[in-house]
Structures are given as C-alpha cells and as structure tokens.
Amino acid sequence: MAKKKSTLFTGKPINPSNYSLDALNIVVKGHHDLVIGTWDATGWLADREVLIIGAGPSAIRYNQDIIKYVKMYNPAVLELNINNSIPTSLVTASVVSLEARAIFDELQYKKLEHPIIMPMKRIGNLIGESIRDSKLYDYGLVVEPDTFEFQPTGCRLHLPYTVCYALAVANQAGAKIISLIGFDGYTSEEPRQIEMNKIFNIYKKHKRSVPIVSLAHTTYQLDQRSLYAPRDY
C-alpha cells in the first residue's frame, strides 16, 4: 500500500537549517482541530523553574556553566529541537514544532534519552516511522496571528516558532519562572529581531504568563540575569 502523503506540508522544499522568516513561517490555515493533542501538559512541571535552551551562540559558549547550573538548581530543561549543547541525560524534553526542522532532525530522535514534545497532527504523518519507538508527548498547535493561548492539550500561537510552542508548554505545565539561554538576538533592524520581540511581547501580555528572564546577554526585549548570580527563587 502506498504511503499516504501529507496534506499539511505544502510549498517549495526549504533548507531546514535556514532560520529566515520565509523558510520557517510554515502556517497551516483552516485546521483549528490541530490544537487538540493527546497529551495533557497541565501540572507536568508544577512550581519548577523551566530552562529553555535555544540555538544561539551563548548556548555553546557557556555550555559547561549551563551544565553546572542544571546540576545545582535542577530546573526542568526544554531543548528547542536538538542542539547538543548539554548532555541529553540532563534534558527534560526536546520541543519540536516546525515541520522542516522535524524532517531535518528525524534520524536523531531515536538517540534521545528524553521525551519529545511535538504537535503530532502537524508533524507525525511526515516522520512517523522515525519516531515510532520514541517517547512522545503530543501537544497540539494551531496558528492564529497576534495570539498566545495555551490549553491542556494544545495551544494557539502567533507563529509556529519553537520558542512560542515551548513557552506555551511551560506555562500550561505550571512553571513558576522561565529562564532562557541561547537567545542572543539580532540587530534591531533585522526582521527576525522585530518578529521575536513581537512574540515575547504577546507572551508577556497574557494574563497567565509567568516571569521570563534571559541568563545571558540578549538583544531581545527581555529581563536579564547572570547565569552566575545567586538564585532567589
């Protein structure tokens, strides 16, 4: 029997390593049922600090200090995609939301020692065989402009960027504070900088959002705290 083709992934092939808006702004319109997943994130990380690790240079530059921080303070660690900045044994879960990146990383998923959080209705039919034996948490995702809403089994987001998705997961899971590293940012004129700042501002306006802070220097509009400063929470 021929393998069923995806109805959710359309358009020209793209390079998964290219993080331009054109390459990664894959918006599935008219599929509002995609917000429903099979995993309820409620309370999963209740009252814990959640450290989200991005792909910026600081995640590699400070990787040994990040490892020390995780061992000392025991935050839940959400890794955006697979960036290998710290050992997989210290990561609570990898978070995946972009179809192109999932295809790019699919052969690495079976090597992970931790679960993968992804919206299966968007991605599962593209890489189903590769993740068959992986531990998966299916948290749904649908895109609606200027929106940041999270529900027990899924979310509605301004863009399907993985950081948006991770923020939704962390909030629904009950995080008390979200720390970021590997979010160095761009120059003020770059479209990516403007879009990311918009994402963070939409997030911060949500009545249920928890505090968010960068543990390394960033050009984004975020509060900053040193990775080495004593923690007061």
Steps between C-alpha positions, in 0.01 A plus 500: 500500500640838404592729786243772552632841408477784749228756443659742745840562345480700182712734294855493373769297675694703754832470676423405862816671623390837360322692776369782283136600531433380147642156570346431838168683499303190406143587594223246469177694451151368552602200714377614840460141615882479503496670840376176653778262599494179701730612784379721785790722612315631806716487812783308334762751622303650788684769699833435331739727320500409131822564310446526124817453295508659156748473216681832547879517548471549877361147539831362373723770651369431851419133465716387793348767723150402384575143603612621845187715530272209416674269747493763776144632465322210328278700263290317245690535172319542169734482202377663180537232234836324540797728558731274705610782729465282811480122547167347409484343848456850650220600263141457614360509145577615147237733358419489128238702312629564148445241231822579315714473811333174599589350163857628535545346848288186466791253491628635832178458696552132573831584673341725760476396864204728568151560358413708194218753514344569161161563334441163341214612273739744333815288498427136576399398149829640367739310726283228651738211439799684647327568833309176534709384796552844657323628809267765361287766665244617245416863579287658228572823313307732273612841370293816547658846449563708813399211725658321795257259662574171672260224595546160667570309178605771255558865421421780255803709408594805296758292310601135518851591620634247746565756773130600489399138527743438788366803688146367463603156625690643798210722605238228471736265685502735800847659486560767764767679294652450156871552442650524153847446363607485138275792406768750405286694253584702190550865411201726550438537125478131415150361436572203726575736791177690450296179473653340808446812708137499388471137609643574844277805542189301408606238752560750782155655452325171570330511839632154594857538374775444754817712532760447230871590521810449287805353677741646244526826311223542245385775267139390541264700719542270798607538861852369551673328790849354509536125479741534794283718725357342818149378433227653717209271412 
